[in-house]
Amino acid sequence: MIPELPRQPMPDWLAAATDPLGNLPIRRLLADSVYYPSCSFDGQPIKYLGGNFHSFVYVDYGVERAEMIDQLSNFRGYRVLAYRDVTPHELTPHGWTPIHPTRADGDPNLHRGWIKSPFGVWAILERTND
């Protein structure tokens, strides 16, 4: 935790989370969250901002679901209390139309093999004593 930033109390929605997880509280979850695109499995934001923030949104097109679940179960200093898949409807309840790249964006096939199938997982982790 960074002492120069205010320590935040655990949000009520997080304190009430149980296994199995119920409805995804998307608006409350995203409020005051740390958003980390192209993150891979970098735990530094949680290491340094845990306590200042309680919700971290990791996004990376180069990560497969099985690899992410494995990394969660081996996330040093934490244990998984609960997790479940997130449906596309939970993330975009009013639908979503992707904007496809144009020639001005560069070659859309350049990284095609790197991009994995999309998925979403909601996980609640607890800090361990070690």
MDTraj code that builds the backbone (N, CA, C; nanometers):
import mdtraj as md
import numpy as np

residues = "MET ILE PRO GLU LEU PRO ARG GLN PRO MET PRO ASP TRP LEU ALA ALA ALA THR ASP PRO LEU GLY ASN LEU PRO ILE ARG ARG LEU LEU ALA ASP SER VAL TYR TYR PRO SER CYS SER PHE ASP GLY GLN PRO ILE LYS TYR LEU GLY GLY ASN PHE HIS SER PHE VAL TYR VAL ASP TYR GLY VAL GLU ARG ALA GLU MET ILE ASP GLN LEU SER ASN PHE ARG GLY TYR ARG VAL LEU ALA TYR ARG ASP VAL THR PRO HIS GLU LEU THR PRO HIS GLY TRP THR PRO ILE HIS PRO THR ARG ALA ASP GLY ASP PRO ASN LEU HIS ARG GLY TRP ILE LYS SER PRO PHE GLY VAL TRP ALA ILE LEU GLU ARG THR ASN ASP".split()
xyz = np.array([
    [0.0841, -0.1174, 0.0000],
    [0.0000, 0.0000, 0.0000],
    [0.0888, 0.1239, 0.0000],
    [0.0465, 0.2234, -0.0733],
    [0.1212, 0.3487, -0.0806],
    [0.0662, 0.4434, 0.0266],
    [0.1478, 0.4791, 0.1264],
    [0.0971, 0.5598, 0.2375],
    [0.0549, 0.7014, 0.1975],
    [0.1054, 0.7511, 0.0835],
    [0.0669, 0.8851, 0.0394],
    [-0.0766, 0.8897, -0.0144],
    [-0.1308, 0.7728, -0.0496],
    [-0.2695, 0.7645, -0.0953],
    [-0.3574, 0.7231, 0.0219],
    [-0.4813, 0.7690, 0.0245],
    [-0.5674, 0.7321, 0.1376],
    [-0.6029, 0.5839, 0.1366],
    [-0.6023, 0.5238, 0.2545],
    [-0.6475, 0.3857, 0.2700],
    [-0.7988, 0.3871, 0.2561],
    [-0.8522, 0.2936, 0.1811],
    [-0.9954, 0.2877, 0.1578],
    [-1.0550, 0.1685, 0.2327],
    [-1.1734, 0.1859, 0.2919],
    [-1.2385, 0.0705, 0.3549],
    [-1.2854, -0.0277, 0.2479],
    [-1.2959, -0.1523, 0.2856],
    [-1.3454, -0.2533, 0.1922],
    [-1.4892, -0.2186, 0.1546],
    [-1.5210, -0.2191, 0.0255],
    [-1.6580, -0.1900, -0.0170],
    [-1.7557, -0.2957, 0.0348],
    [-1.8787, -0.2547, 0.0607],
    [-1.9811, -0.3471, 0.1111],
    [-2.0038, -0.4646, 0.0171],
    [-2.0043, -0.4384, -0.1160],
    [-2.0299, -0.5466, -0.2115],
    [-1.9206, -0.6531, -0.2037],
    [-1.7979, -0.6110, -0.1734],
    [-1.6876, -0.7056, -0.1642],
    [-1.6948, -0.7836, -0.0330],
    [-1.7265, -0.7148, 0.0748],
    [-1.7384, -0.7812, 0.2044],
    [-1.8516, -0.8842, 0.2033],
    [-1.9545, -0.8614, 0.1221],
    [-2.0698, -0.9518, 0.1155],
    [-2.0512, -1.0639, 0.0137],
    [-1.9413, -1.0642, -0.0617],
    [-1.9205, -1.1659, -0.1649],
    [-1.9030, -1.3029, -0.1014],
    [-1.9689, -1.4009, -0.1600],
    [-1.9619, -1.5381, -0.1096],
    [-1.9347, -1.6327, -0.2259],
    [-1.9023, -1.7559, -0.1929],
    [-1.8836, -1.8584, -0.2943],
    [-2.0071, -1.9481, -0.2903],
    [-2.0839, -1.9638, -0.3936],
    [-2.0595, -1.9117, -0.5279],
    [-2.0963, -1.7640, -0.5374],
    [-2.0294, -1.6960, -0.6292],
    [-2.0562, -1.5555, -0.6530],
    [-2.1906, -1.5391, -0.7220],
    [-2.2642, -1.4377, -0.6813],
    [-2.3946, -1.4108, -0.7412],
    [-2.3837, -1.3167, -0.8588],
    [-2.4771, -1.2234, -0.8670],
    [-2.4789, -1.1267, -0.9763],
    [-2.3546, -1.0383, -0.9715],
    [-2.3023, -1.0090, -1.0874],
    [-2.1849, -0.9226, -1.0987],
    [-2.2279, -0.7782, -1.0750],
    [-2.1787, -0.7155, -0.9683],
    [-2.2154, -0.5756, -0.9420],
    [-2.1282, -0.4814, -1.0254],
    [-2.1479, -0.4832, -1.1569],
    [-2.0547, -0.4200, -1.2506],
    [-2.0305, -0.2725, -1.2195],
    [-2.1326, -0.1962, -1.1921],
    [-2.1124, -0.0525, -1.1649],
    [-2.0365, -0.0307, -1.0343],
    [-2.0729, -0.1045, -0.9305],
    [-2.0021, -0.0893, -0.8025],
    [-1.8607, -0.1444, -0.8120],
    [-1.8439, -0.2526, -0.8865],
    [-1.7119, -0.3129, -0.9025],
    [-1.6165, -0.2187, -0.9762],
    [-1.6669, -0.1517, -1.0791],
    [-1.5808, -0.0632, -1.1577],
    [-1.5531, 0.0706, -1.0886],
    [-1.6389, 0.1109, -0.9961],
    [-1.6157, 0.2365, -0.9241],
    [-1.4879, 0.2238, -0.8410],
    [-1.3990, 0.3183, -0.8568],
    [-1.2737, 0.3209, -0.7805],
    [-1.1856, 0.1988, -0.8051],
    [-1.1960, 0.1396, -0.9226],
    [-1.1114, 0.0263, -0.9587],
    [-0.9857, 0.0755, -1.0294],
    [-0.8831, -0.0079, -1.0263],
    [-0.7629, 0.0150, -1.1054],
    [-0.7795, -0.0656, -1.2332],
    [-0.7780, 0.0009, -1.3473],
    [-0.7904, -0.0639, -1.4776],
    [-0.6508, -0.0793, -1.5347],
    [-0.6164, -0.2009, -1.5764],
    [-0.4809, -0.2297, -1.6211],
    [-0.4850, -0.3062, -1.7535],
    [-0.4827, -0.2355, -1.8674],
    [-0.4808, -0.3042, -1.9967],
    [-0.3410, -0.3565, -2.0292],
    [-0.3357, -0.4600, -2.1123],
    [-0.2093, -0.5224, -2.1548],
    [-0.1229, -0.5595, -2.0350],
    [-0.1845, -0.6180, -1.9351],
    [-0.1215, -0.6407, -1.8050],
    [-0.0481, -0.7725, -1.7899],
    [-0.0829, -0.8713, -1.8711],
    [-0.0317, -1.0060, -1.8517],
    [-0.0653, -1.0487, -1.7086],
    [0.0340, -1.0838, -1.6281],
    [0.0087, -1.1275, -1.4906],
    [0.0875, -1.0425, -1.3911],
    [0.1021, -0.9169, -1.4198],
    [0.1796, -0.8258, -1.3369],
    [0.1059, -0.7966, -1.2057],
    [0.1608, -0.8424, -1.0955],
    [0.0997, -0.8210, -0.9647],
    [0.1416, -0.6927, -0.8959],
    [0.2254, -0.6133, -0.9605],
    [0.2756, -0.4912, -0.8963],
    [0.1649, -0.3942, -0.8532],
    [0.0616, -0.3690, -0.9360],
    [-0.0437, -0.2779, -0.8892],
    [-0.1107, -0.3261, -0.7606],
    [-0.1333, -0.4567, -0.7501],
    [-0.1960, -0.5093, -0.6291],
    [-0.0995, -0.4996, -0.5120],
    [0.0266, -0.5274, -0.5367],
    [0.1283, -0.5192, -0.4311],
    [0.1342, -0.3781, -0.3730],
    [0.1353, -0.2784, -0.4607],
    [0.1557, -0.1420, -0.4146],
    [0.0273, -0.0639, -0.3877],
    [-0.0843, -0.1047, -0.4473],
    [-0.2082, -0.0281, -0.4322],
    [-0.3166, -0.1013, -0.3537],
    [-0.2902, -0.2278, -0.3154],
    [-0.3863, -0.3001, -0.2332],
    [-0.4046, -0.2281, -0.1007],
    [-0.5269, -0.1984, -0.0659],
    [-0.5563, -0.1197, 0.0544],
    [-0.5977, 0.0208, 0.0165],
    [-0.5321, 0.0766, -0.0877],
    [-0.5768, 0.2038, -0.1437],
    [-0.6931, 0.1782, -0.2390],
    [-0.6909, 0.0601, -0.3027],
    [-0.7962, 0.0152, -0.3940],
    [-0.8265, -0.1300, -0.3605],
    [-0.9490, -0.1719, -0.3860],
    [-0.9881, -0.3101, -0.3574],
    [-1.0327, -0.3853, -0.4812],
    [-1.0368, -0.3174, -0.5948],
    [-1.0814, -0.3804, -0.7186],
    [-0.9820, -0.3492, -0.8298],
    [-0.9371, -0.4545, -0.8970],
    [-0.8395, -0.4418, -1.0049],
    [-0.8965, -0.5111, -1.1282],
    [-0.9026, -0.4394, -1.2379],
    [-0.9563, -0.4931, -1.3620],
    [-0.8392, -0.5151, -1.4568],
    [-0.8052, -0.6413, -1.4773],
    [-0.6946, -0.6784, -1.5653],
    [-0.7513, -0.7182, -1.7013],
    [-0.6908, -0.6663, -1.8079],
    [-0.7370, -0.6924, -1.9439],
    [-0.6156, -0.7196, -2.0311],
    [-0.6187, -0.8324, -2.1031],
    [-0.5085, -0.8633, -2.1938],
    [-0.5550, -0.9631, -2.2987],
    [-0.5537, -0.9225, -2.4243],
    [-0.5951, -1.0090, -2.5346],
    [-0.4983, -1.1244, -2.5575],
    [-0.3807, -1.1192, -2.4981],
    [-0.2796, -1.2224, -2.5201],
    [-0.2796, -1.3307, -2.4151],
    [-0.3810, -1.3366, -2.3296],
    [-0.3869, -1.4343, -2.2209],
    [-0.5040, -1.5290, -2.2442],
    [-0.4785, -1.6573, -2.2279],
    [-0.5844, -1.7571, -2.2391],
    [-0.6470, -1.7824, -2.1028],
    [-0.7731, -1.8240, -2.1028],
    [-0.8460, -1.8453, -1.9787],
    [-0.7752, -1.9464, -1.8878],
    [-0.7352, -2.0621, -1.9400],
    [-0.6719, -2.1656, -1.8575],
    [-0.5444, -2.1138, -1.7917],
    [-0.4670, -2.0376, -1.8659],
    [-0.3438, -1.9803, -1.8113],
    [-0.3751, -1.8811, -1.6999],
    [-0.4796, -1.8008, -1.7181],
    [-0.5178, -1.7027, -1.6167],
    [-0.5656, -1.7716, -1.4889],
    [-0.6449, -1.8775, -1.5019],
    [-0.6928, -1.9519, -1.3844],
    [-0.5743, -2.0124, -1.3101],
    [-0.4784, -2.0659, -1.3825],
    [-0.3580, -2.1214, -1.3204],
    [-0.2805, -2.0126, -1.2456],
    [-0.2658, -1.8981, -1.3066],
    [-0.1934, -1.7875, -1.2418],
    [-0.2672, -1.7400, -1.1162],
    [-0.3999, -1.7350, -1.1218],
    [-0.4774, -1.6950, -1.0038],
    [-0.4522, -1.7894, -0.8869],
    [-0.4511, -1.9189, -0.9142],
    [-0.4330, -2.0164, -0.8068],
    [-0.2911, -2.0142, -0.7506],
    [-0.1982, -1.9527, -0.8222],
    [-0.0590, -1.9436, -0.7764],
    [-0.0156, -1.7994, -0.7505],
    [-0.1107, -1.7116, -0.7292],
    [-0.0802, -1.5698, -0.7089],
    [-0.0227, -1.5515, -0.5687],
    [0.1071, -1.5261, -0.5629],
    [0.1808, -1.5221, -0.4367],
    [0.1221, -1.4194, -0.3402],
    [0.0972, -1.4656, -0.2188],
    [0.0463, -1.3785, -0.1138],
    [-0.1052, -1.3719, -0.1073],
    [-0.1734, -1.4436, -0.1974],
    [-0.3196, -1.4406, -0.2011],
    [-0.3745, -1.5798, -0.2235],
    [-0.4980, -1.5980, -0.1834],
    [-0.5696, -1.7205, -0.2154],
    [-0.7042, -1.6818, -0.2749],
    [-0.7511, -1.7655, -0.3660],
    [-0.8790, -1.7401, -0.4324],
    [-0.9913, -1.7825, -0.3393],
    [-1.0789, -1.6874, -0.3047],
    [-1.1971, -1.7204, -0.2250],
    [-1.3083, -1.7738, -0.3141],
    [-1.3237, -1.7113, -0.4297],
    [-1.4283, -1.7523, -0.5238],
    [-1.3975, -1.6925, -0.6600],
    [-1.4440, -1.7612, -0.7638],
    [-1.4381, -1.7035, -0.8980],
    [-1.5445, -1.7687, -0.9839],
    [-1.5814, -1.6958, -1.0886],
    [-1.6753, -1.7498, -1.1855],
    [-1.6580, -1.6757, -1.3166],
    [-1.7048, -1.7403, -1.4238],
    [-1.7001, -1.6752, -1.5537],
    [-1.8001, -1.5603, -1.5581],
    [-1.7666, -1.4609, -1.6360],
    [-1.8521, -1.3454, -1.6577],
    [-1.9088, -1.3577, -1.7990],
    [-2.0375, -1.3368, -1.8119],
    [-2.1003, -1.3475, -1.9438],
    [-2.0839, -1.2162, -2.0206],
    [-2.0861, -1.2243, -2.1533],
    [-2.0807, -1.1005, -2.2321],
    [-2.1941, -1.0047, -2.1968],
    [-2.3127, -1.0594, -2.1676],
    [-2.4271, -0.9740, -2.1320],
    [-2.4017, -0.8962, -2.0021],
    [-2.3306, -0.9562, -1.9062],
    [-2.3003, -0.8859, -1.7810],
    [-2.2086, -0.7661, -1.8050],
    [-2.1180, -0.7787, -1.9021],
    [-2.0254, -0.6693, -1.9313],
    [-2.0885, -0.5620, -2.0192],
    [-2.1743, -0.6041, -2.1089],
    [-2.2383, -0.5103, -2.2023],
    [-2.3877, -0.5403, -2.2087],
    [-2.4630, -0.5054, -2.1051],
    [-2.6045, -0.5423, -2.1005],
    [-2.6881, -0.4816, -2.2135],
    [-2.6413, -0.3764, -2.2750],
    [-2.7146, -0.3128, -2.3849],
    [-2.6527, -0.3456, -2.5202],
    [-2.5683, -0.4475, -2.5233],
    [-2.5037, -0.4883, -2.6468],
    [-2.3779, -0.4094, -2.6744],
    [-2.3044, -0.4550, -2.7738],
    [-2.1789, -0.3899, -2.8105],
    [-2.1463, -0.4274, -2.9529],
    [-2.1062, -0.3305, -3.0285],
    [-2.0627, -0.3532, -3.1653],
    [-1.9162, -0.3139, -3.1739],
    [-1.8289, -0.4097, -3.1996],
    [-1.6859, -0.3768, -3.2065],
    [-1.6559, -0.2867, -3.3259],
    [-1.5561, -0.2047, -3.3089],
    [-1.5064, -0.1210, -3.4180],
    [-1.3872, -0.1937, -3.4775],
    [-1.4000, -0.2322, -3.6015],
    [-1.2935, -0.3086, -3.6653],
    [-1.1842, -0.2157, -3.7168],
    [-1.0604, -0.2621, -3.7146],
    [-0.9500, -0.1790, -3.7620],
    [-0.9644, -0.1454, -3.9102],
    [-0.9115, -0.0307, -3.9440],
    [-0.9081, 0.0111, -4.0842],
    [-0.7632, 0.0081, -4.1309],
    [-0.7424, 0.0322, -4.2577],
    [-0.6059, 0.0343, -4.3119],
    [-0.5206, 0.1380, -4.2382],
    [-0.5818, 0.2477, -4.1956],
    [-0.5081, 0.3525, -4.1234],
    [-0.4575, 0.3031, -3.9882],
    [-0.5180, 0.1976, -3.9334],
    [-0.4758, 0.1420, -3.8046],
    [-0.3568, 0.0477, -3.8185],
    [-0.3177, 0.0180, -3.9403],
    [-0.2089, -0.0766, -3.9631],
    [-0.2643, -0.2090, -4.0107],
    [-0.1799, -0.3075, -4.0185],
    [-0.2178, -0.4385, -4.0679],
    [-0.2909, -0.5163, -3.9581],
    [-0.4234, -0.5415, -3.9732],
    [-0.4968, -0.6116, -3.8681],
    [-0.4536, -0.7576, -3.8522],
    [-0.3836, -0.8125, -3.9506],
    [-0.3385, -0.9516, -3.9419],
    [-0.2033, -0.9662, -3.8738],
    [-0.1376, -0.8547, -3.8458],
    [-0.0038, -0.8578, -3.7903],
    [0.0051, -0.9371, -3.6593],
    [-0.0941, -0.9215, -3.5723],
    [-0.0914, -0.9879, -3.4414],
    [-0.2054, -1.0886, -3.4251],
    [-0.2644, -1.1310, -3.5343],
    [-0.3798, -1.2212, -3.5276],
    [-0.3498, -1.3472, -3.4460],
    [-0.2338, -1.4062, -3.4588],
    [-0.1992, -1.5272, -3.3845],
    [-0.1762, -1.5022, -3.2362],
    [-0.1528, -1.3814, -3.1991],
    [-0.1274, -1.3476, -3.0590],
    [-0.2563, -1.3288, -2.9809],
    [-0.3626, -1.2859, -3.0483],
    [-0.4888, -1.2557, -2.9807],
    [-0.5624, -1.3856, -2.9484],
    [-0.5982, -1.4020, -2.8213],
    [-0.6665, -1.5224, -2.7726],
    [-0.8176, -1.5023, -2.7746],
    [-0.8917, -1.6099, -2.7548],
    [-1.0379, -1.6030, -2.7482],
    [-1.0791, -1.5189, -2.6272],
    [-1.1771, -1.4312, -2.6454],
    [-1.2182, -1.3456, -2.5329],
    [-1.2904, -1.4248, -2.4245],
    [-1.2716, -1.3821, -2.3006],
    [-1.3386, -1.4421, -2.1853],
    [-1.3368, -1.3389, -2.0730],
    [-1.4142, -1.3634, -1.9729],
    [-1.4133, -1.2793, -1.8540],
    [-1.4258, -1.3664, -1.7314],
    [-1.3512, -1.3348, -1.6281],
    [-1.3580, -1.4060, -1.5007],
    [-1.3633, -1.3027, -1.3895],
    [-1.4542, -1.3236, -1.2971],
    [-1.4634, -1.2408, -1.1781],
    [-1.4058, -1.3240, -1.0641],
    [-1.3009, -1.2734, -0.9997],
    [-1.2356, -1.3474, -0.8921],
    [-1.2245, -1.2607, -0.7675],
    [-1.2474, -1.3224, -0.6536],
    [-1.2286, -1.2568, -0.5241],
    [-1.1091, -1.3258, -0.4583],
    [-1.0071, -1.2463, -0.4279],
    [-0.8868, -1.3000, -0.3637],
    [-0.8736, -1.2429, -0.2230],
    [-0.8104, -1.3198, -0.1381],
    [-0.7867, -1.2777, 0.0000],
    [-0.6378, -1.2819, 0.0279],
    [-0.5894, -1.1808, 0.0944],
    [-0.4477, -1.1742, 0.1312],
    [-0.4187, -1.2813, 0.2355],
    [-0.3098, -1.3541, 0.2169],
    [-0.2695, -1.4557, 0.3148],
    [-0.1691, -1.3940, 0.4121],
    [-0.1411, -1.4648, 0.5206],
    [-0.0468, -1.4132, 0.6215],
    [0.0963, -1.4120, 0.5732],
    [0.1272, -1.4955, 0.4713],
    [0.2641, -1.5013, 0.4224],
    [0.2893, -1.3977, 0.3164],
])
top = md.Topology()
chain = top.add_chain()
for i, resn in enumerate(residues, 1):
    res = top.add_residue(resn, chain, resSeq=i)
    for name in ("N", "CA", "C"):
        top.add_atom(name, md.element.get_by_symbol(name[0]), res)
traj = md.Trajectory(xyz[None], top)
